[in-house]
């Protein structure tokens, strides 16, 4: 996805997010990879979801959050203007960024490598002890060790993970061809995102959004589901759930599989036909040929999140 989701955070996470945003901008210039100021649009399909965005905008101000009516949302997210769309409006988060991870990561590694830093790729770390990193290729001795693989903290340092209530998450993604000639520039967040990110979830209206989803599709809340997309230029759908929760049940097939309940395996000649979310809150129907679909590790999250 490469979505640098800054604005929806809150508290200490927001402090870290602002710092990370400045670092990404600096690193893009230094390492020579492209960083997009494509922003984020949060779409609202119910009055309660609009209420979340109105409260959030009132707290943050127009420098960070700009409210959109349906026409304004459609200018940034064309499907919102379709005759059958149930999108009522949205919010534009102008300070969010996006990178292409497949271009950014090699570029970030190339710069220090040119200065003599040695990278050991495709190597599993099994344990870290005083003065040594124990890997599948043998032990690496070091006077200082920095652990920066966030999603493995529960396996390398389980006591720390338990003390802080850290849970491993599952991020599933699907890449599909865009419908027609539609170009979607910003990242798109849905009603589920209003419950996932602290800045949106802290609003009074978020409790109403949760009740709406509970009445409509409680299984998606059980899966702690988030649903978003980016386009670059193919459309990449993403949904993250804690890895300890069961896979959601497709309402049409009654089977547990991917979040995209009817998506075929990569390489299938059949189109994707799927509804995510059971209506409202992020409900989206896809009928496009899948390009690829794959799970991705997701940094762990605290249980209080």
Order of alpha helices (4+ residues) and beta strands (2+ residues): beta-alpha-beta-beta-alpha-beta-alpha-beta-beta-alpha-beta-beta-beta-alpha-alpha-beta-beta-alpha-alpha-alpha-beta-beta-beta-beta-beta
